[in-house]
Amino acid sequence: SKLADCSIFYYVPQLKANGTNITTQIPVVYILETLARKLYAYTEG
């Protein structure tokens, strides 16, 4: 089934410290929020 109109694929290397996964998604969230703001500004003219 299709859940979205488009997909954005990315790779984030997995980081571990003392056996705990400390990989962050913050850079990906920043990119998505920036794209959303630009799209909103573009559509509002």
N, CA, C and O atoms as a Tripos MOL2 file, in Angstrom:
@<TRIPOS>MOLECULE
protein
  180   179    45     0     0
PROTEIN
NO_CHARGES

@<TRIPOS>ATOM
      1 N           0.8350   -1.1870    0.0000 N.3       1 SER1
      2 CA          0.0000    0.0000    0.0000 C.3       1 SER1
      3 C           0.8770    1.2460    0.0000 C.2       1 SER1
      4 O           2.0140    1.2220    0.4700 O.2       1 SER1
      5 N           0.3410    2.3070   -0.5220 N.am      2 LYS2
      6 CA          1.0810    3.5620   -0.6350 C.3       2 LYS2
      7 C           0.6840    4.4850    0.5170 C.2       2 LYS2
      8 O          -0.4870    4.8390    0.6560 O.2       2 LYS2
      9 N           1.6610    4.8750    1.3430 N.am      3 LEU3
     10 CA          1.3890    5.7220    2.4930 C.3       3 LEU3
     11 C           1.7240    7.1860    2.2450 C.2       3 LEU3
     12 O           1.2730    8.0540    2.9930 O.2       3 LEU3
     13 N           2.5080    7.4760    1.2090 N.am      4 ALA4
     14 CA          2.9250    8.8530    0.9510 C.3       4 ALA4
     15 C           2.9750    9.1050   -0.5480 C.2       4 ALA4
     16 O           3.0680    8.1730   -1.3470 O.2       4 ALA4
     17 N           2.9120   10.3780   -0.9150 N.am      5 ASP5
     18 CA          3.0140   10.7600   -2.3220 C.3       5 ASP5
     19 C           4.4470   10.6520   -2.8350 C.2       5 ASP5
     20 O           4.6720   10.3930   -4.0180 O.2       5 ASP5
     21 N           5.4090   10.8510   -1.9430 N.am      6 CYS6
     22 CA          6.8160   10.7300   -2.3360 C.3       6 CYS6
     23 C           7.6120   10.1710   -1.1640 C.2       6 CYS6
     24 O           7.1900   10.2510   -0.0110 O.2       6 CYS6
     25 N           8.7510    9.6140   -1.4790 N.am      7 SER7
     26 CA          9.6370    9.0590   -0.4580 C.3       7 SER7
     27 C          10.9880    9.7430   -0.5480 C.2       7 SER7
     28 O          11.4740   10.0480   -1.6370 O.2       7 SER7
     29 N          11.5890    9.9790    0.6080 N.am      8 ILE8
     30 CA         12.9320   10.5580    0.6640 C.3       8 ILE8
     31 C          13.8140    9.5410    1.3730 C.2       8 ILE8
     32 O          13.6170    9.2480    2.5530 O.2       8 ILE8
     33 N          14.7730    9.0150    0.6540 N.am      9 PHE9
     34 CA         15.6750    8.0230    1.2140 C.3       9 PHE9
     35 C          16.9710    8.6970    1.6430 C.2       9 PHE9
     36 O          17.4500    9.6110    0.9710 O.2       9 PHE9
     37 N          17.5290    8.2560    2.7420 N.am     10 TYR10
     38 CA         18.7780    8.8230    3.2400 C.3      10 TYR10
     39 C          19.5320    7.7450    4.0100 C.2      10 TYR10
     40 O          18.9720    6.7230    4.4040 O.2      10 TYR10
     41 N          20.8050    8.0060    4.2070 N.am     11 TYR11
     42 CA         21.6410    7.0780    4.9610 C.3      11 TYR11
     43 C          22.3030    7.8350    6.1030 C.2      11 TYR11
     44 O          22.9360    8.8670    5.8840 O.2      11 TYR11
     45 N          22.1570    7.3270    7.3090 N.am     12 VAL12
     46 CA         22.8260    7.8830    8.4810 C.3      12 VAL12
     47 C          23.6020    6.7330    9.1110 C.2      12 VAL12
     48 O          23.0080    5.7270    9.4990 O.2      12 VAL12
     49 N          24.9250    6.8710    9.2170 N.am     13 PRO13
     50 CA         25.6910    5.7780    9.8160 C.3      13 PRO13
     51 C          25.3020    5.5740   11.2830 C.2      13 PRO13
     52 O          25.0780    6.5360   12.0180 O.2      13 PRO13
     53 N          25.2270    4.3240   11.6880 N.am     14 GLN14
     54 CA         24.8460    4.0010   13.0550 C.3      14 GLN14
     55 C          26.0400    4.2110   13.9830 C.2      14 GLN14
     56 O          27.1310    3.6970   13.7330 O.2      14 GLN14
     57 N          25.8230    4.9680   15.0510 N.am     15 LEU15
     58 CA         26.8680    5.2260   16.0420 C.3      15 LEU15
     59 C          26.4870    4.5650   17.3560 C.2      15 LEU15
     60 O          25.3320    4.6190   17.7790 O.2      15 LEU15
     61 N          27.4710    3.9380   18.0000 N.am     16 LYS16
     62 CA         27.2180    3.2870   19.2820 C.3      16 LYS16
     63 C          28.2640    3.7240   20.2980 C.2      16 LYS16
     64 O          29.4360    3.9090   19.9690 O.2      16 LYS16
     65 N          27.8160    3.8870   21.5410 N.am     17 ALA17
     66 CA         28.7020    4.1980   22.6560 C.3      17 ALA17
     67 C          28.3680    3.2320   23.7880 C.2      17 ALA17
     68 O          27.2430    3.2170   24.2860 O.2      17 ALA17
     69 N          29.3210    2.4500   24.1790 N.am     18 ASN18
     70 CA         29.1260    1.4450   25.2330 C.3      18 ASN18
     71 C          27.9320    0.5370   24.9410 C.2      18 ASN18
     72 O          27.1800    0.1740   25.8460 O.2      18 ASN18
     73 N          27.7700    0.1770   23.6730 N.am     19 GLY19
     74 CA         26.6970   -0.7220   23.2800 C.3      19 GLY19
     75 C          25.3410   -0.0600   23.0910 C.2      19 GLY19
     76 O          24.3660   -0.7350   22.7620 O.2      19 GLY19
     77 N          25.2650    1.2640   23.2970 N.am     20 THR20
     78 CA         24.0050    1.9940   23.1470 C.3      20 THR20
     79 C          23.9950    2.7370   21.8250 C.2      20 THR20
     80 O          24.9600    3.4190   21.4820 O.2      20 THR20
     81 N          22.9090    2.6050   21.0880 N.am     21 ASN21
     82 CA         22.7750    3.2910   19.8110 C.3      21 ASN21
     83 C          22.5510    4.7790   20.0710 C.2      21 ASN21
     84 O          21.5600    5.1550   20.6960 O.2      21 ASN21
     85 N          23.4660    5.6300   19.5940 N.am     22 ILE22
     86 CA         23.3420    7.0810   19.7880 C.3      22 ILE22
     87 C          23.1850    7.8020   18.4490 C.2      22 ILE22
     88 O          23.5060    8.9840   18.3270 O.2      22 ILE22
     89 N          22.6900    7.0800   17.4550 N.am     23 THR23
     90 CA         22.4600    7.6690   16.1410 C.3      23 THR23
     91 C          21.3620    8.7170   16.2570 C.2      23 THR23
     92 O          20.3320    8.4740   16.8870 O.2      23 THR23
     93 N          21.5790    9.8800   15.6500 N.am     24 THR24
     94 CA         20.5900   10.9530   15.7240 C.3      24 THR24
     95 C          19.8860   11.1520   14.3900 C.2      24 THR24
     96 O          20.4720   10.9330   13.3300 O.2      24 THR24
     97 N          18.6460   11.5620   14.4500 N.am     25 GLN25
     98 CA         17.8650   11.8810   13.2600 C.3      25 GLN25
     99 C          17.7260   13.3940   13.0940 C.2      25 GLN25
    100 O          17.0130   13.8520   12.2020 O.2      25 GLN25
    101 N          18.3940   14.1690   13.9390 N.am     26 ILE26
    102 CA         18.2490   15.6270   13.9040 C.3      26 ILE26
    103 C          18.5940   16.2170   12.5390 C.2      26 ILE26
    104 O          17.8380   17.0640   12.0630 O.2      26 ILE26
    105 N          19.6930   15.8250   11.8720 N.am     27 PRO27
    106 CA         19.9600   16.4040   10.5450 C.3      27 PRO27
    107 C          18.8390   16.1330    9.5440 C.2      27 PRO27
    108 O          18.5210   16.9960    8.7250 O.2      27 PRO27
    109 N          18.2520   14.9730    9.6000 N.am     28 VAL28
    110 CA         17.1670   14.6230    8.6780 C.3      28 VAL28
    111 C          15.9330   15.4680    8.9710 C.2      28 VAL28
    112 O          15.2850   15.9580    8.0460 O.2      28 VAL28
    113 N          15.6030   15.6410   10.2370 N.am     29 VAL29
    114 CA         14.4490   16.4620   10.6130 C.3      29 VAL29
    115 C          14.6650   17.8980   10.1640 C.2      29 VAL29
    116 O          13.7340   18.5390    9.6760 O.2      29 VAL29
    117 N          15.8900   18.4160   10.3240 N.am     30 TYR30
    118 CA         16.2060   19.7770    9.8750 C.3      30 TYR30
    119 C          15.9640   19.9240    8.3690 C.2      30 TYR30
    120 O          15.3590   20.9030    7.9300 O.2      30 TYR30
    121 N          16.4280   18.9690    7.5910 N.am     31 ILE31
    122 CA         16.2460   19.0240    6.1320 C.3      31 ILE31
    123 C          14.7600   19.0010    5.7820 C.2      31 ILE31
    124 O          14.3120   19.7860    4.9460 O.2      31 ILE31
    125 N          13.9990   18.1180    6.4050 N.am     32 LEU32
    126 CA         12.5650   18.0290    6.1180 C.3      32 LEU32
    127 C          11.8290   19.3090    6.5070 C.2      32 LEU32
    128 O          10.9570   19.7680    5.7700 O.2      32 LEU32
    129 N          12.1710   19.8870    7.6560 N.am     33 GLU33
    130 CA         11.5210   21.1240    8.0870 C.3      33 GLU33
    131 C          11.8870   22.2830    7.1680 C.2      33 GLU33
    132 O          11.0390   23.1260    6.8720 O.2      33 GLU33
    133 N          13.1320   22.3370    6.7130 N.am     34 THR34
    134 CA         13.5530   23.3890    5.7900 C.3      34 THR34
    135 C          12.8090   23.2680    4.4670 C.2      34 THR34
    136 O          12.3370   24.2690    3.9270 O.2      34 THR34
    137 N          12.7040   22.0590    3.9450 N.am     35 LEU35
    138 CA         11.9510   21.8470    2.7080 C.3      35 LEU35
    139 C          10.4830   22.2440    2.8790 C.2      35 LEU35
    140 O           9.8980   22.8600    1.9880 O.2      35 LEU35
    141 N           9.8980   21.8960    4.0070 N.am     36 ALA36
    142 CA          8.4920   22.2310    4.2550 C.3      36 ALA36
    143 C           8.2940   23.7380    4.3110 C.2      36 ALA36
    144 O           7.3240   24.2520    3.7540 O.2      36 ALA36
    145 N           9.2040   24.4600    4.9780 N.am     37 ARG37
    146 CA          9.0950   25.9240    5.0520 C.3      37 ARG37
    147 C           9.2300   26.5590    3.6750 C.2      37 ARG37
    148 O           8.4780   27.4720    3.3350 O.2      37 ARG37
    149 N          10.1810   26.0810    2.8840 N.am     38 LYS38
    150 CA         10.3740   26.6380    1.5400 C.3      38 LYS38
    151 C           9.1650   26.3590    0.6520 C.2      38 LYS38
    152 O           8.7410   27.2260   -0.1120 O.2      38 LYS38
    153 N           8.6170   25.1690    0.7500 N.am     39 LEU39
    154 CA          7.4340   24.8300   -0.0300 C.3      39 LEU39
    155 C           6.2490   25.6990    0.3800 C.2      39 LEU39
    156 O           5.5030   26.1760   -0.4740 O.2      39 LEU39
    157 N           6.0750   25.9020    1.6700 N.am     40 TYR40
    158 CA          4.9850   26.7450    2.1620 C.3      40 TYR40
    159 C           5.1510   28.1790    1.6570 C.2      40 TYR40
    160 O           4.1870   28.7840    1.1880 O.2      40 TYR40
    161 N           6.3730   28.7280    1.7500 N.am     41 ALA41
    162 CA          6.6300   30.0920    1.2760 C.3      41 ALA41
    163 C           6.3860   30.1920   -0.2280 C.2      41 ALA41
    164 O           5.8640   31.2000   -0.7050 O.2      41 ALA41
    165 N           6.7540   29.1700   -0.9650 N.am     42 TYR42
    166 CA          6.5630   29.1580   -2.4200 C.3      42 TYR42
    167 C           5.0760   29.1470   -2.7770 C.2      42 TYR42
    168 O           4.6470   29.8550   -3.6880 O.2      42 TYR42
    169 N           4.3040   28.3510   -2.0660 N.am     43 THR43
    170 CA          2.8790   28.2440   -2.3900 C.3      43 THR43
    171 C           2.0840   29.4530   -1.9110 C.2      43 THR43
    172 O           1.0130   29.7350   -2.4480 O.2      43 THR43
    173 N           2.5900   30.1700   -0.9120 N.am     44 GLU44
    174 CA          1.9090   31.3630   -0.4180 C.3      44 GLU44
    175 C           2.2280   32.5850   -1.2750 C.2      44 GLU44
    176 O           1.5440   33.6050   -1.1880 O.2      44 GLU44
    177 N           3.2780   32.4770   -2.1100 N.am     45 GLY45
    178 CA          3.6330   33.4950   -3.0830 C.3      45 GLY45
    179 C           4.2250   34.7170   -2.5190 C.2      45 GLY45
    180 O           4.5600   35.6400   -3.2620 O.2      45 GLY45
@<TRIPOS>BOND
     1     1     2 1
     2     2     3 1
     3     3     4 2
     4     3     5 am
     5     5     6 1
     6     6     7 1
     7     7     8 2
     8     7     9 am
     9     9    10 1
    10    10    11 1
    11    11    12 2
    12    11    13 am
    13    13    14 1
    14    14    15 1
    15    15    16 2
    16    15    17 am
    17    17    18 1
    18    18    19 1
    19    19    20 2
    20    19    21 am
    21    21    22 1
    22    22    23 1
    23    23    24 2
    24    23    25 am
    25    25    26 1
    26    26    27 1
    27    27    28 2
    28    27    29 am
    29    29    30 1
    30    30    31 1
    31    31    32 2
    32    31    33 am
    33    33    34 1
    34    34    35 1
    35    35    36 2
    36    35    37 am
    37    37    38 1
    38    38    39 1
    39    39    40 2
    40    39    41 am
    41    41    42 1
    42    42    43 1
    43    43    44 2
    44    43    45 am
    45    45    46 1
    46    46    47 1
    47    47    48 2
    48    47    49 am
    49    49    50 1
    50    50    51 1
    51    51    52 2
    52    51    53 am
    53    53    54 1
    54    54    55 1
    55    55    56 2
    56    55    57 am
    57    57    58 1
    58    58    59 1
    59    59    60 2
    60    59    61 am
    61    61    62 1
    62    62    63 1
    63    63    64 2
    64    63    65 am
    65    65    66 1
    66    66    67 1
    67    67    68 2
    68    67    69 am
    69    69    70 1
    70    70    71 1
    71    71    72 2
    72    71    73 am
    73    73    74 1
    74    74    75 1
    75    75    76 2
    76    75    77 am
    77    77    78 1
    78    78    79 1
    79    79    80 2
    80    79    81 am
    81    81    82 1
    82    82    83 1
    83    83    84 2
    84    83    85 am
    85    85    86 1
    86    86    87 1
    87    87    88 2
    88    87    89 am
    89    89    90 1
    90    90    91 1
    91    91    92 2
    92    91    93 am
    93    93    94 1
    94    94    95 1
    95    95    96 2
    96    95    97 am
    97    97    98 1
    98    98    99 1
    99    99   100 2
   100    99   101 am
   101   101   102 1
   102   102   103 1
   103   103   104 2
   104   103   105 am
   105   105   106 1
   106   106   107 1
   107   107   108 2
   108   107   109 am
   109   109   110 1
   110   110   111 1
   111   111   112 2
   112   111   113 am
   113   113   114 1
   114   114   115 1
   115   115   116 2
   116   115   117 am
   117   117   118 1
   118   118   119 1
   119   119   120 2
   120   119   121 am
   121   121   122 1
   122   122   123 1
   123   123   124 2
   124   123   125 am
   125   125   126 1
   126   126   127 1
   127   127   128 2
   128   127   129 am
   129   129   130 1
   130   130   131 1
   131   131   132 2
   132   131   133 am
   133   133   134 1
   134   134   135 1
   135   135   136 2
   136   135   137 am
   137   137   138 1
   138   138   139 1
   139   139   140 2
   140   139   141 am
   141   141   142 1
   142   142   143 1
   143   143   144 2
   144   143   145 am
   145   145   146 1
   146   146   147 1
   147   147   148 2
   148   147   149 am
   149   149   150 1
   150   150   151 1
   151   151   152 2
   152   151   153 am
   153   153   154 1
   154   154   155 1
   155   155   156 2
   156   155   157 am
   157   157   158 1
   158   158   159 1
   159   159   160 2
   160   159   161 am
   161   161   162 1
   162   162   163 1
   163   163   164 2
   164   163   165 am
   165   165   166 1
   166   166   167 1
   167   167   168 2
   168   167   169 am
   169   169   170 1
   170   170   171 1
   171   171   172 2
   172   171   173 am
   173   173   174 1
   174   174   175 1
   175   175   176 2
   176   175   177 am
   177   177   178 1
   178   178   179 1
   179   179   180 2
@<TRIPOS>SUBSTRUCTURE
     1 SER1         2 RESIDUE 1 A SER
     2 LYS2         6 RESIDUE 1 A LYS
     3 LEU3        10 RESIDUE 1 A LEU
     4 ALA4        14 RESIDUE 1 A ALA
     5 ASP5        18 RESIDUE 1 A ASP
     6 CYS6        22 RESIDUE 1 A CYS
     7 SER7        26 RESIDUE 1 A SER
     8 ILE8        30 RESIDUE 1 A ILE
     9 PHE9        34 RESIDUE 1 A PHE
    10 TYR10       38 RESIDUE 1 A TYR
    11 TYR11       42 RESIDUE 1 A TYR
    12 VAL12       46 RESIDUE 1 A VAL
    13 PRO13       50 RESIDUE 1 A PRO
    14 GLN14       54 RESIDUE 1 A GLN
    15 LEU15       58 RESIDUE 1 A LEU
    16 LYS16       62 RESIDUE 1 A LYS
    17 ALA17       66 RESIDUE 1 A ALA
    18 ASN18       70 RESIDUE 1 A ASN
    19 GLY19       74 RESIDUE 1 A GLY
    20 THR20       78 RESIDUE 1 A THR
    21 ASN21       82 RESIDUE 1 A ASN
    22 ILE22       86 RESIDUE 1 A ILE
    23 THR23       90 RESIDUE 1 A THR
    24 THR24       94 RESIDUE 1 A THR
    25 GLN25       98 RESIDUE 1 A GLN
    26 ILE26      102 RESIDUE 1 A ILE
    27 PRO27      106 RESIDUE 1 A PRO
    28 VAL28      110 RESIDUE 1 A VAL
    29 VAL29      114 RESIDUE 1 A VAL
    30 TYR30      118 RESIDUE 1 A TYR
    31 ILE31      122 RESIDUE 1 A ILE
    32 LEU32      126 RESIDUE 1 A LEU
    33 GLU33      130 RESIDUE 1 A GLU
    34 THR34      134 RESIDUE 1 A THR
    35 LEU35      138 RESIDUE 1 A LEU
    36 ALA36      142 RESIDUE 1 A ALA
    37 ARG37      146 RESIDUE 1 A ARG
    38 LYS38      150 RESIDUE 1 A LYS
    39 LEU39      154 RESIDUE 1 A LEU
    40 TYR40      158 RESIDUE 1 A TYR
    41 ALA41      162 RESIDUE 1 A ALA
    42 TYR42      166 RESIDUE 1 A TYR
    43 THR43      170 RESIDUE 1 A THR
    44 GLU44      174 RESIDUE 1 A GLU
    45 GLY45      178 RESIDUE 1 A GLY
